[in-house]
Amino acid sequence: MLAVEAQGISKLYGSKAGVQDLSMEVKQGEVFGFIGPNGAGKSTTIRMMMQLLRPTEGSLHVLGEELNREKPELRRRIGYLPSEITLYPQMTGKQAIELTGKAYGLKPQQTPALEYAERLQWNPDQKIKSYSLGNRKKLGIILALLHRPELLILDEPTSGLDPLMQRELFNMLRELNQSEGMTVFFSTHVLSEVEKVCERVAFIKDGRLLRVNRLEELSLGGTHRVAVQFQSPGDARELYNLTMLDPAVQFDGVHHHLEASGTQLSALLVRLAELPLADLEIRRPTIEELFMNDYRAAEKEGETV
Ligand SMILES: Nc1ncnc2c1ncn2[C@@H]1O[C@H](COP(=O)(O)OP(=O)(O)OP(=O)(O)O)[C@@H](O)[C@H]1O
């Protein structure tokens, strides 16, 4: 059985499409990344999976159930962290856990709430209105996991979490996936996050699914973008023979932009270390750049994306 099976689903907001003709499959027991820039259609897709929105077109199955009519019992099998959590501000975190537990017929001690609270360094005794964004997020994560769901859907779970807590969350997800076979559907706009936990990743932009890749196919660690400013102003491409390092090196009036991957990167750094630098930035491609690479590669191959 597939955890999620979408066939040609679209969601129109008036005449504007939030999601268009999206088809994808998420296998059970998979950690699946759903990545795209702001406004790409991630939350819209997730809300359709959560029965909060109806697709305007297409068919959608979640955990084997077709979402052609209201399926309230399906919600008990899914844990959901919305991108923005609404909670009663006067309640304490502990009370919110008790209330949600009750809805599942569970006492707090029958749930993993305390363990997760400790791991996420989260204080259950504070009132919700006084929680920081990160602490609200932690509560949302704990609530989504309370009933040990088969499918966990996380909409931008890391926003507001500091790097240590992000790492702890990824550890928890990995453990739950391995020990209980929990399927995780993880939406983000941060490329580096999907590398840490996801086996496959779907790219969405302007409401359309661009492609689904296994992580190793993406070679995310591959190409790096390097921007260099030298101490003396002006175009130094010839002066320092930068085309030897990257034949397509560009100069924007201030910085020289190069690309390097694998062993080229170390050769580039060795060469740059000899030169009088004023500024240096090395980074991985952004999602947008990766999309563009994808587009170009697909166009070259003559395939349709
Ligand atoms: N309730 C709504 N009414 C009208 N348009 C909407 C509504 N919700 C979303 N949209 C539009 O649909 C598109 C997809 O939005 P969606 O929130 O699904 O994107 P997203 O990928 O989750 O973005 P973000 O990362 O910013 O949360 C956007 O153009 C957005 O403006």
The ligand as an SDF file (V2000), in Angstrom:
LIG
                    3D

 31 33  0  0  0  0  0  0  0  0999 V2000
   -6.6750   30.5780    0.9440 N   0  0  0  0  0  0  0  0  0  0  0  0
   -6.0730   30.9940   -0.1720 C   0  0  0  0  0  0  0  0  0  0  0  0
   -6.6900   31.8330   -1.0300 N   0  0  0  0  0  0  0  0  0  0  0  0
   -6.1100   32.2350   -2.1740 C   0  0  0  0  0  0  0  0  0  0  0  0
   -4.8880   31.8540   -2.5640 N   0  0  0  0  0  0  0  0  0  0  0  0
   -4.2090   31.0280   -1.7590 C   0  0  0  0  0  0  0  0  0  0  0  0
   -4.7530   30.5490   -0.5150 C   0  0  0  0  0  0  0  0  0  0  0  0
   -3.8440   29.7230    0.0610 N   0  0  0  0  0  0  0  0  0  0  0  0
   -2.7810   29.6970   -0.7630 C   0  0  0  0  0  0  0  0  0  0  0  0
   -2.9890   30.4680   -1.8510 N   0  0  0  0  0  0  0  0  0  0  0  0
   -2.0600   30.6680   -2.9830 C   0  0  0  0  0  0  0  0  0  0  0  0
   -1.7160   29.3970   -3.5050 O   0  0  0  0  0  0  0  0  0  0  0  0
   -0.3340   29.3250   -3.8180 C   0  0  0  0  0  0  0  0  0  0  0  0
    0.3120   28.1930   -3.0400 C   0  0  0  0  0  0  0  0  0  0  0  0
    0.3200   28.5530   -1.6590 O   0  0  0  0  0  0  0  0  0  0  0  0
    0.8250   27.5620   -0.5120 P   0  0  0  0  0  0  0  0  0  0  0  0
    0.5200   28.2040    0.7940 O   0  0  0  0  0  0  0  0  0  0  0  0
    0.2700   26.2110   -0.7510 O   0  0  0  0  0  0  0  0  0  0  0  0
    2.3960   27.5500   -0.7890 O   0  0  0  0  0  0  0  0  0  0  0  0
    3.5960   27.0410    0.1280 P   0  0  0  0  0  0  0  0  0  0  0  0
    4.5260   26.2970   -0.7780 O   0  0  0  0  0  0  0  0  0  0  0  0
    3.0800   26.3000    1.3100 O   0  0  0  0  0  0  0  0  0  0  0  0
    4.2720   28.4030    0.5530 O   0  0  0  0  0  0  0  0  0  0  0  0
    5.0100   28.8480    1.9210 P   0  0  0  0  0  0  0  0  0  0  0  0
    6.3400   28.1620    1.9420 O   0  0  0  0  0  0  0  0  0  0  0  0
    5.1370   30.3210    1.7260 O   0  0  0  0  0  0  0  0  0  0  0  0
    4.1190   28.4680    3.0600 O   0  0  0  0  0  0  0  0  0  0  0  0
    0.2420   30.6970   -3.4980 C   0  0  0  0  0  0  0  0  0  0  0  0
    0.2730   31.4410   -4.6840 O   0  0  0  0  0  0  0  0  0  0  0  0
   -0.7470   31.2890   -2.5250 C   0  0  0  0  0  0  0  0  0  0  0  0
   -0.7910   32.6820   -2.6300 O   0  0  0  0  0  0  0  0  0  0  0  0
  1  2  1  0
  2  3  1  0
  2  7  2  0
  3  4  2  0
  4  5  1  0
  5  6  2  0
  6  7  1  0
  6 10  1  0
  7  8  1  0
  8  9  2  0
  9 10  1  0
 10 11  1  0
 11 12  1  0
 11 30  1  0
 12 13  1  0
 13 14  1  0
 13 28  1  0
 14 15  1  0
 15 16  1  0
 16 17  2  0
 16 18  1  0
 16 19  1  0
 19 20  1  0
 20 21  2  0
 20 22  1  0
 20 23  1  0
 23 24  1  0
 24 25  2  0
 24 26  1  0
 24 27  1  0
 28 29  1  0
 28 30  1  0
 30 31  1  0
M  END
$$$$
